């Protein structure tokens, strides 16, 4: 665990600046689920994802009254506490409180700070775009700048993972924190002893343009809680359930295949892998697909989609489709008529970033 002695004077002797940060959300192209323990610890996981032009934002500023204030603008929730870390236990905004407690404990030896911490995210909770993890990364990144901490991208991602999965006990894997920290297209390997290797992919601009022109995201209108699906997947890993393990092995191989297709601009190859990976994913747990998801998939295929799948754990959230660019506008109209909210998507190469105002 990285630690750092407090480098700031007592808060009564300093002017707290305003810090802003953001971290991108991501689309999981292949391999999602193989970043879960115990699968990745035993077999090694592999995920291919790419970040998009939706972000989680965190703003840290001075407190107007000596209290600690948590505000989630997109959720219309605000809370106030005594700055003592233990006072935040039971906060409705659990992620805000968890990040505050860890940063105060690890980097300020428990010395509290009266702050106003405000967040907003460009996607609803349960979107399947890694929004919760991106929010943790954005907050850690804001704290990094606020306290002048010597944290690299791996440090930020790992710290965010520990806060979310260990401190707060929220179910999930490891890919989202690293995608949000690094940004861009990444082939990420998850190995034993908690090792993670992020391999940034240098994709030719023409290929990026073609894939962007071929991609459509579609919100199902259902924000799902992924915990039950993830817990069922992990149970299948622990008991080595044949169907679940076969699906995970296939998804890991699909991440490798998808990487090769992405680098060479093979859209048809990407589509074949996407379809195969969706079938494999449905084998790992119940509830990954729903009647609505199947209806949207059927509508997509009858309107010219080459491939489609749910982004994230499944059960709702966002879906993604590959379509011929010439037909994209007509395709979007058809998906919206079927009950989805479809739109083009744009990639971003920049990961987590922060700045002082």
N, C-alpha and C positions, 0 to 999 in steps of 0.2 A: 504494500500500500504506500503510495507516494504521500509524504507529509511535508509540511513547510511551516517553519516557525512564523508567528505573526510578524509582519513587517511594517504594519501601520501603527501610529500612535493611538492612544485612547481616543474613542470617537468624540469625546468632548473637545479635543484639541485639533480636529481635522474637519475639512469640508468634504462631505460625501458628494462625489460627482454623479451625474446621470449617465448610466451605461445602457446602451441598446445592443441587442444581439438578435441573430436569426439563424435557423438551421433548416435545411431543405427536407421535404418529405420525399418518399421514394416509391417507385414501382418495383415490385419483385418479379423479375423476368423468369427466374428458375431457381430451384433448390431450396426455396423457403420451407422451413420445417426441419431441415437437416442441421440447422444451427441450434436446435434444442438439445439440452442434456436429457438423458444420457447418451443419445445417439452420437453426437459430435465427439463426446469423450471416448467412446469405444471405436467408432469407425472413421471419424473425421467428417466434418460437414463441408459443403461448398454451396455458395449462393452467388447468383449474378443479379445485381440490381442497378438501378440508375435513378438519379435524383431529378425531380421535376420542379417546375416554377410555382410550387406551393410551399409555404414556410410556416414554421413555428417561431414566434417572436417572444422575447423576454426583455423587459425594461426594468432596471433597478435605479432607484433614486432615493433622495433623502426623505425621511419621515417628517410630516408637518407637525407632529405632536409628541414625538418620543416613543410612539408605539410602533409595532411591526404590522404592516398592512400587506395582505395578499389580495390581489385582484385578478380575476379571469374575465376579461372583457367579453369574449365570445360566449362564455357560459352565464354571464350576468351574475357572477358570484363575487362577493367581497367579504373579507374577514379581517378582524384586528385582534392583536394579541400583545401581551407583554413580550418584549424581545427575548426573554429567557428561552432557550431552545425547548425545554421541557413543556413550556406553556403552549406549544403548537401541537402537542399530541391530541389526536381526535379532530384535527382541522378537516373541514369539508374539502378543501383544496390540498389533498394529501401529497401530491407531487411537489407543490410549492414548499410545503412544510418539510418534506423529506430532504429536498435539496438544501434548504436553509440549515437544518440540523446537521447534515453531514459537513457542509462547508464551514460552519461555525466550529464544529467539533474538531475537524481535521486540520483546518488552516488558521484558526484563531484561538486554539486551546480553550474553547468553550466561551470566549468573551463575546457577548451578544452585540448586535448592531440594530439600531432602529432604522428601518428601511421601508420603502414602498416598492413592492415587487409586483409588476403587472405583466400579464401574458395574453396572447391571442394566437390562434392557429387558423390557417387557411383551409381547414377541413374539420368536420365534426369528429368527436371521439368515436372510436370503433370504425374508422373509415377504411382500415386495411392499408393505409399509406404510411404507417409507422409514425403517426402524429404524436402519440404520447411519448415515445422515445425521443423524437426530434425536439419536443418541448423540454425534456430533461437535459438534452445536449445544449439547447439554446440557453437554458438557465445556468448550467455549469460554465458555459463559455462566457456569459456575462459576469459571473463571479470571478472567472480567471482574470478578466481585465480589471474588474473592481479591486481585487486584492493584489494584482501584479504577480500572479502565480506562474512559475516556470513549467507549464503543462503543454505538452505536444498534443497532436491529434489523437494518437493512441491513448494518451493519458486521459484526455477529455472523454473519449468514447468508453474507456474501461470504467472510469469513475461514474459516468452516467449509467452504465450497465449495473454496477454494484448498488447504486442508489435505488434503481427501479426494481431489480430482481432480488437483491439481498436485503437491503434496508427496509424496503416497502413490501417485499414479498409478492410483487405483481408477476403473474405468469407470463412467460414469453421467452424468446430466444435472444440472440446477440446481434443479428444483422442490422437492425434498425439504428442502433447507436453509432455503429461504424459508418453506415451509409450517410447519416446526418452529419457526422463530424468531417468526413473526407469529401463528400460530394462527388458528382460525376458518375461515370460508369465504372463499377468495380466488381471484380471477381474476388470474393472473400472466402478464405479458408479458415475453418474452425477446427482446431486440433486439440489433442489431449493436454492436460495440465494447464488449461485455460489460455492456450496460445491462439492468437488470431493474426492472420496475415492478410493485409489488404493489398490487392494487386490492381492498381489503377489501369484501365484499358485505354490505349491510345487509338481511338476510333477515328477514321478519316472523316473530315467534315461532310463530304458528299454522302457517306453512309448514315451519319447522324441525321442529315436533312431528310433522307429517304425514310428512315425509321420514324422520325417525327411526323412526317406527312402521312404515314401509314397507321399511326396509333390513335386510338380513341379511348378515352376513359368514360365510364358510365356509372353514376352513383345509383345504387339500387333504392335509395330512400330509406334504407334500414341501417341504423348504426348498431352493430352487434357487439356483444361482450365475448371476447375470444377465449376467456379463461377455460371454459368447459371443453372447447375443442382442443386447446393446447394440453390440458390435463389428460384428456383421452389419448392424445397422441403420445404423451410421455408414458402413460400406463402401457400402451402397446409396445413402446421401446423397452420398458423395464421387464415386461413379460416375454419379450421377443416374439410377439404375435406375428405369425407368418405373413399375413396380408399387409399389416402395417409396415413391417420391415421391408417387404418387397417393394412397397410403394416408396419408402424413403430411399432405398438404394437406387431406384429408378430416377427419383427426383435429383439425387446427387449427380448421377450420370448426365441427366438433362442439363444441369448447370454447366457442365463441361461442354456438351454439344452446343448449347445456346451461345456460349462464349465464342466458339469457332464460327458459328453462323453470323454473330454480331460483327466480329472483326472483318469478315469477308463480305458483309453486306448481303448475305443470303436470306432474303425475307421469307422465301418459301420454306427454307430450312428452319428458320425461327418459328414459323407458324406450325410446322409439324411437331417441333419440340414443345411448343406451348400447349398444343392439344394433347399430346402424350403426357405431359407433366400434369395437366389438369385431371386426367383420368387417374394417374398415380396418386395425386393428392387426395382424391376422394376415397382412396383405399385406406388412408391413415387414421380416419376418425369419422364418426357420424356427425351429421349436421353441417358439414362443410358446404354442401349444396342445399338449396331449398327450392320449392316450387317456383318462386319468383325468379331465382337465378336461372333455373332451367328454362323458364319461359323466355327470359331475356337472351339466353344463349341460342335458343331455337330461332327467335326473331333475328338475331345477328347473323346466323348462318344462312337463313333464307333471304337475307338482304346483302349477301356477298362477302361476309366476313371470312377471312382465311383461318382465323383462330380466335379463341377467347378463353379467359379464365378469371377467377376472382383474385384480386390482389390482397395478400395478407392471409390470415388464418382461415377465412371463409365464414359462411353464414350470413353475409350481408356486406355492407361497405361498398367499395368501388370494384368494378370489373374493368378489364382492359381487353381491347380487341385490336387485331391487325386487319386492316382493310386496304383494298387498292386505293391509292390516293385520289384517283379520278372519281371514285364513288363515295368519298367520305362525307360530303354534305348530305347526300340522299340517305346514307346510312345513319347519320346523326338524327335526321328527322324521323326515320323509322323507329329508332330506339326510344326517342322521346315520346312518340305516340304509343309505344308499348308499356310505358310507365317508368322508364328510366330517365336520368338526367345526363345526357351525353354531351361531350365537348372535346375539341382537340386538346393535345397536351404538348408542352414544350419542355425540353430538358434544361438542366442547369449544371454547370461544371463546378460551381463554387460550393464548398461545404460550409461548416459553421464559421461565422464571423461576428465580430463585436467591435464597437466603437464608442468612444466617449463623446458626450455632447458638451 
